[in-house]
Amino acid sequence: MGDPYKDTSSVALNPIIKFTTLFGLLAVETAVANQKFARPLGIALMVVALVFVYRSFYGMRISTKQAAAAKAAASVAATH
């Protein structure tokens, strides 16, 4: 049988790995080419990255209201 998530996770992570690598290479090239603007640009890019990480992390969470509604619906379905 094997791991049912093995094939799907590697396919989903492939674009993320490629984007991260490309972004890192471009950031290093920009920092080397423009040393005068490297620090402000690095700080700005870090803030943008942290905003996206925050949005993706908290966007995936299930709120307590949704969890309570799903639990109530499951218990009603189980009694019928």
N, C-alpha and C positions, 0 to 999 in steps of 0.2 A: 504494500500500500504506500508507504513512505509519508513524507510530510506534505499535506495538502497546500500549505502556504509557501512552500519553497519556491515554486515557479512564479507565483504572483508577486512575492515581495522583491525578488531580484529584478523583475521587469519594472516595477514601480520605482525602485531606488536608482535605477540606471540614469534616468534624466536628471535626478537630483545630484548625483555624483558628478555628472558631466557639467552641469551648471555651476556647481560649487568650484570645480577645478578651473573652469573658464573664468569665473568671477575673480578667483584668487590670482590667476595669471595676469588678468587685466589690471587688477588693483596694484600689483607689484610693479608692472610696467609703468603705470601712471605715476606711482610714487618715485620711481627712479628717474623718469623723464622730467618731472616737475617737482623738484625738491622744495621749491619755495611754497608750493601749495599742498605738499604731501600731508602734513599734519591736519590742517582743516578739512581736507578732502577725506582723509582717513576717519576722522571723527564723524563727519556727515554720513559716510557710508556705513559706519558702525551703528549710528542711530537708526538709519533706514533698515539695516539688517535686524536690529533688536525689535523694531516695530513689527516687522513681518514675523519674527519668531513669536512675539507676544500674541499677535492676532491668530496665528496658526495654532498655538498651544491652547489658548482660551476659547478659540472658535470650535475646537474639537470636543470640548468638555460637554457633558450632558448636564443641563441645569437640574436643580433639585425638583422643580415643578414638573418638568418632563419625566424625570425618573419616577416621581410619585404617581403620575398619571399612568405611566406604562406598567407600574407594579399593580395599580388598582385594576387596570384592564386585564392584566394577566390573571389576577385572582378571580375576577368575574368570569373569565373564559374557562378557568379551571373548574369552577363550580357547576358549569352547565354541561 
